[in-house]
């Protein structure tokens, strides 16, 4: 049977429309950073692979394939010291959140 690892998701950064687009945001409205997460907040995906409680459903949909790859031992980085980890963001184009995902044993 294949070993399933846990994955820790850490919130690295949250961006606002102003940080991305300056004074000319799409739709003419400046939006604050996502209110779902806080910087340095951590979530752990257990061996069952379920979305952690309190996690954004949209962000989970964006990260699920990466979480699954890490859970089953896959890697994304050619740098050996970074195996088992990756940085990704959600697909909210107006105020994305940047996550670090790291396999934990």
N, CA, C and O of each residue as an XYZ file, in Angstrom:
420
protein
N       0.840     -1.180      0.000
C       0.000      0.000      0.000
C       0.884      1.243      0.000
O       1.918      1.278      0.668
N       0.480      2.244     -0.740
C       1.237      3.482     -0.839
C       1.072      4.298      0.437
O      -0.032      4.447      0.960
N       2.193      4.823      0.924
C       2.149      5.664      2.117
C       1.549      7.020      1.751
O       1.871      7.601      0.715
N       0.682      7.503      2.615
C       0.075      8.820      2.437
C       0.596      9.737      3.526
O       0.478      9.444      4.716
N       1.170     10.846      3.104
C       1.715     11.821      4.049
C       0.699     12.919      4.334
O      -0.280     13.088      3.607
N       0.949     13.645      5.388
C       0.188     14.860      5.676
C       0.841     16.008      4.916
O       2.011     15.933      4.542
N       0.077     17.063      4.693
C       0.604     18.248      4.023
C       0.235     19.474      4.853
O      -0.924     19.664      5.223
N       1.236     20.297      5.138
C       0.996     21.549      5.859
C       0.885     22.674      4.838
O       1.731     22.812      3.955
N      -0.163     23.469      4.970
C      -0.380     24.632      4.106
C      -0.213     25.875      4.972
O      -0.902     26.037      5.980
N       0.702     26.748      4.574
C       0.965     27.986      5.311
C       0.646     29.178      4.416
O       1.016     29.198      3.242
N      -0.042     30.168      4.975
C      -0.366     31.379      4.230
C       0.868     32.284      4.260
O       1.298     32.719      5.328
N       1.432     32.564      3.085
C       2.628     33.392      2.995
C       2.311     34.865      2.760
O       2.950     35.744      3.338
N       1.321     35.129      1.907
C       1.042     36.521      1.542
C      -0.370     36.633      0.997
O      -0.899     35.702      0.390
N      -0.970     37.800      1.228
C      -2.281     38.140      0.673
C      -2.117     39.460     -0.074
O      -1.498     40.392      0.440
N      -2.666     39.543     -1.274
C      -2.533     40.749     -2.078
C      -3.878     41.437     -2.277
O      -4.923     40.788     -2.333
N      -3.832     42.753     -2.381
C      -5.032     43.542     -2.675
C      -4.995     43.942     -4.145
O      -3.971     43.781     -4.811
N      -6.102     44.457     -4.648
C      -6.120     44.930     -6.035
C      -5.133     46.082     -6.210
O      -4.512     46.207     -7.266
N      -4.985     46.912     -5.202
C      -4.069     48.051     -5.298
C      -2.625     47.591     -5.474
O      -1.877     48.183     -6.252
N      -2.226     46.530     -4.749
C      -0.863     46.013     -4.877
C      -0.611     45.439     -6.259
O       0.518     45.481     -6.750
N      -1.631     44.909     -6.886
C      -1.470     44.286     -8.193
C      -1.637     45.290     -9.330
O      -0.852     45.289    -10.279
N      -2.653     46.147     -9.240
C      -3.013     47.013    -10.351
C      -2.773     48.496    -10.102
O      -3.013     49.309    -10.995
N      -2.308     48.869     -8.920
C      -2.101     50.281     -8.616
C      -3.430     51.019     -8.499
O      -4.376     50.517     -7.891
N      -3.495     52.206     -9.081
C      -4.696     53.041     -8.980
C      -5.727     52.768    -10.068
O      -6.724     53.484    -10.164
N      -5.503     51.742    -10.889
C      -6.426     51.466    -11.990
C      -6.873     49.997    -11.985
O      -6.565     49.256    -12.919
N      -7.597     49.574    -10.939
C      -8.013     48.164    -10.858
C      -9.105     47.843    -11.873
O      -9.864     48.726    -12.271
N      -9.184     46.579    -12.290
C     -10.296     46.178    -13.158
C     -11.620     46.481    -12.471
O     -11.723     46.398    -11.247
N     -12.605     46.823    -13.238
C     -13.948     47.136    -12.746
C     -13.974     48.413    -11.906
O     -15.019     48.764    -11.358
N     -12.831     49.119    -11.797
C     -12.788     50.399    -11.122
C     -12.946     50.367     -9.620
O     -13.170     51.414     -9.013
N     -12.838     49.210     -8.995
C     -13.032     49.109     -7.549
C     -11.821     48.465     -6.891
O     -11.376     47.393     -7.299
N     -11.291     49.132     -5.865
C     -10.173     48.584     -5.106
C     -10.721     47.644     -4.042
O     -11.631     47.997     -3.291
N     -10.152     46.435     -3.989
C     -10.582     45.439     -3.004
C      -9.456     45.160     -2.019
O      -8.286     45.107     -2.399
N      -9.813     44.986     -0.769
C      -8.842     44.624      0.262
C      -8.418     43.170      0.053
O      -9.080     42.432     -0.676
N      -7.319     42.755      0.689
C      -6.907     41.349      0.600
C      -7.999     40.408      1.127
O      -8.867     40.816      1.899
N      -7.940     39.185      0.708
C      -8.881     38.142      1.117
C      -9.017     38.112      2.646
O      -8.018     38.150      3.365
N     -10.242     38.043      3.123
C     -10.488     38.003      4.560
C     -10.596     36.599      5.124
O     -10.800     36.431      6.326
N     -10.463     35.592      4.280
C     -10.601     34.197      4.715
C      -9.385     33.720      5.502
O      -9.508     32.876      6.390
N      -8.205     34.262      5.175
C      -6.951     33.779      5.757
C      -6.176     34.902      6.431
O      -6.419     36.081      6.177
N      -5.231     34.514      7.302
C      -4.295     35.444      7.931
C      -2.871     34.991      7.587
O      -2.613     33.796      7.441
N      -1.969     35.934      7.462
C      -0.560     35.617      7.186
C      -0.037     34.691      8.293
O      -0.337     34.893      9.470
N       0.735     33.689      7.914
C       1.341     32.677      8.795
C       0.331     31.672      9.352
O       0.707     30.788     10.121
N      -0.929     31.793      8.981
C      -1.920     30.797      9.401
C      -1.550     29.458      8.775
O      -1.091     29.408      7.634
N      -1.746     28.388      9.511
C      -1.387     27.057      9.023
C      -2.587     26.120      9.073
O      -3.436     26.198      9.962
N      -2.623     25.245      8.097
C      -3.631     24.192      8.015
C      -2.896     22.894      7.746
O      -1.865     22.899      7.073
N      -3.401     21.788      8.254
C      -2.810     20.484      7.973
C      -3.850     19.609      7.296
O      -4.962     19.427      7.792
N      -3.453     19.070      6.141
C      -4.275     18.097      5.438
C      -3.859     16.738      5.982
O      -2.704     16.335      5.846
N      -4.793     16.040      6.590
C      -4.487     14.746      7.192
C      -4.287     13.657      6.163
O      -4.388     13.894      4.959
N      -4.007     12.480      6.641
C      -3.778     11.339      5.761
C      -5.018     10.978      4.952
O      -4.918     10.280      3.943
N      -6.187     11.450      5.388
C      -7.417     11.195      4.642
C      -7.557     12.102      3.417
O      -8.384     11.841      2.543
N      -6.746     13.176      3.352
C      -6.758     14.061      2.195
C      -7.907     15.044      2.135
O      -8.106     15.696      1.109
N      -8.660     15.163      3.197
C      -9.813     16.071      3.192
C      -9.400     17.522      3.404
O      -8.378     17.809      4.027
N     -10.212     18.426      2.877
C      -9.993     19.845      3.051
C     -10.035     20.180      4.538
O     -10.957     19.765      5.241
N      -9.040     20.932      5.024
C      -9.050     21.305      6.440
C     -10.248     22.204      6.772
O     -10.697     22.998      5.945
N     -10.742     22.061      7.975
C     -11.862     22.892      8.427
C     -11.458     24.366      8.389
O     -10.362     24.728      8.816
N     -12.347     25.205      7.877
C     -12.102     26.636      7.801
C     -11.338     27.080      6.570
O     -11.068     28.270      6.402
N     -10.982     26.133      5.702
C     -10.232     26.472      4.495
C     -11.199     26.919      3.401
O     -12.318     26.413      3.315
N     -10.775     27.857      2.575
C     -11.598     28.376      1.485
C     -11.831     27.296      0.426
O     -10.879     26.679     -0.053
N     -13.088     27.069      0.066
C     -13.420     26.048     -0.930
C     -12.807     26.356     -2.296
O     -12.360     25.446     -2.995
N     -12.786     27.621     -2.674
C     -12.206     27.994     -3.968
C     -10.704     27.734     -3.974
O     -10.179     27.186     -4.943
N     -10.013     28.115     -2.921
C      -8.570     27.888     -2.838
C      -8.267     26.392     -2.793
O      -7.296     25.934     -3.395
N      -9.097     25.633     -2.080
C      -8.900     24.183     -2.017
C      -8.985     23.580     -3.414
O      -8.183     22.715     -3.767
N      -9.940     24.025     -4.200
C     -10.072     23.530     -5.566
C      -8.797     23.832     -6.372
O      -8.369     23.015     -7.187
N      -8.202     24.995     -6.145
C      -6.971     25.361     -6.842
C      -5.779     24.534     -6.388
O      -4.892     24.253     -7.195
N      -5.730     24.139     -5.134
C      -4.567     23.470     -4.562
C      -4.685     21.950     -4.483
O      -3.690     21.274     -4.220
N      -5.853     21.412     -4.701
C      -6.103     19.993     -4.448
C      -5.132     19.066     -5.185
O      -4.641     18.109     -4.587
N      -4.843     19.322     -6.459
C      -3.938     18.447     -7.217
C      -2.527     18.478     -6.636
O      -1.851     17.450     -6.585
N      -2.087     19.644     -6.205
C      -0.765     19.781     -5.605
C      -0.722     19.041     -4.270
O       0.241     18.329     -3.985
N      -1.755     19.207     -3.458
C      -1.843     18.502     -2.176
C      -1.775     16.997     -2.399
O      -1.040     16.294     -1.705
N      -2.529     16.510     -3.351
C      -2.563     15.066     -3.631
C      -1.195     14.562     -4.085
O      -0.754     13.499     -3.649
N      -0.525     15.305     -4.948
C       0.809     14.908     -5.404
C       1.775     14.816     -4.232
O       2.520     13.844     -4.115
N       1.766     15.818     -3.369
C       2.656     15.792     -2.204
C       2.303     14.662     -1.250
O       3.194     14.005     -0.712
N       1.020     14.428     -1.034
C       0.583     13.357     -0.116
C       1.115     11.998     -0.541
O       1.429     11.158      0.302
N       1.216     11.781     -1.853
C       1.655     10.483     -2.357
C       3.133     10.446     -2.730
O       3.563      9.559     -3.468
N       3.919     11.406     -2.224
C       5.366     11.358     -2.389
C       5.917     12.088     -3.597
O       7.125     12.052     -3.829
N       5.076     12.746     -4.373
C       5.546     13.468     -5.547
C       6.280     14.748     -5.179
O       6.134     15.270     -4.074
N       7.069     15.240     -6.123
C       7.847     16.464     -5.935
C       7.679     17.372     -7.139
O       7.331     16.920     -8.230
N       7.928     18.653     -6.928
C       7.827     19.642     -7.991
C       9.147     20.330     -8.268
O       9.357     20.829     -9.374
N      10.033     20.370     -7.301
C      11.269     21.125     -7.418
C      12.429     20.219     -7.811
O      12.584     19.128     -7.261
N      13.247     20.673     -8.770
C      14.458     19.906     -9.099
C      15.559     20.090     -8.054
O      16.588     19.417     -8.112
N      15.346     21.002     -7.096
C      16.328     21.264     -6.050
C      16.072     20.298     -4.898
O      15.028     20.370     -4.249
N      17.002     19.410     -4.643
C      16.796     18.348     -3.659
C      16.362     18.877     -2.300
O      15.521     18.262     -1.643
N      16.921     20.011     -1.862
C      16.582     20.554     -0.552
C      15.134     21.024     -0.475
O      14.600     21.200      0.620
N      14.499     21.228     -1.612
C      13.127     21.724     -1.634
C      12.115     20.618     -1.961
O      10.928     20.899     -2.131
N      12.571     19.380     -2.047
C      11.650     18.286     -2.326
C      10.540     18.256     -1.284
O      10.773     18.494     -0.099
N       9.356     17.967     -1.738
C       8.230     17.874     -0.822
C       7.599     19.201     -0.494
O       6.792     19.290      0.431
N       7.953     20.253     -1.242
C       7.351     21.556     -0.980
C       7.164     22.333     -2.283
O       7.820     22.065     -3.290
N       6.260     23.291     -2.234
C       5.982     24.130     -3.394
C       5.237     25.380     -2.922
O       4.570     25.359     -1.888
N       5.354     26.455     -3.679
C       4.606     27.682     -3.419
C       3.618     27.850     -4.560
O       3.986     27.788     -5.733
N       2.350     28.065     -4.198
C       1.275     28.239     -5.176
C       0.333     29.316     -4.677
O       0.345     29.666     -3.497
N      -0.493     29.845     -5.586
C      -1.499     30.816     -5.180
C      -2.863     30.383     -5.685
O      -2.972     29.553     -6.587
N      -3.891     30.951     -5.097
C      -5.242     30.682     -5.571
C      -5.464     31.483     -6.854
O      -4.667     32.363     -7.178
N      -6.514     31.193     -7.569
C      -6.752     31.825     -8.866
C      -7.635     33.064     -8.777
O      -8.216     33.474     -9.782
N      -7.747     33.663     -7.608
C      -8.471     34.919     -7.478
C      -7.597     36.006     -8.099
O      -6.612     36.427     -7.492
N      -7.939     36.454     -9.278
C      -7.125     37.410    -10.005
C      -7.144     38.815     -9.452
O      -6.315     39.639     -9.838
N      -8.065     39.110     -8.561
C      -8.153     40.450     -7.994
C      -7.487     40.575     -6.627
O      -7.025     41.654     -6.257
N      -7.436     39.484     -5.883
C      -6.821     39.523     -4.544
C      -6.354     38.121     -4.152
O      -6.916     37.502     -3.249
N      -5.320     37.626     -4.842
C      -4.855     36.264     -4.590
C      -4.179     36.090     -3.233
O      -3.696     37.041     -2.619
N      -4.169     34.839     -2.798
C      -3.463     34.430     -1.583
C      -2.362     33.474     -2.023
O      -2.582     32.601     -2.862
N      -1.173     33.648     -1.447
C      -0.037     32.803     -1.791
C       0.216     31.827     -0.648
O       0.291     32.220      0.516
N       0.345     30.552     -0.999
C       0.464     29.462     -0.029
C       1.795     28.724     -0.202
O       2.295     28.584     -1.318
N       2.353     28.262      0.898
C       3.438     27.272      0.854
C       2.808     25.945      1.242
O       2.092     25.856      2.239
N       3.075     24.922      0.453
C       2.610     23.567      0.750
C       3.830     22.705      0.992
O       4.764     22.696      0.191
N       3.819     21.974      2.106
C       4.983     21.171      2.482
C       4.528     19.818      3.011
O       3.677     19.731      3.897
N       5.110     18.769      2.451
C       4.814     17.413      2.938
C       5.434     17.257      4.315
O       6.589     17.621      4.536
N       4.659     16.716      5.231
C       5.173     16.425      6.572
C       4.959     14.946      6.849
O       3.970     14.362      6.405
N       5.846     14.366      7.553
C       5.772     12.914      7.832
C       5.026     12.660      9.103
O       4.861     11.507      9.502
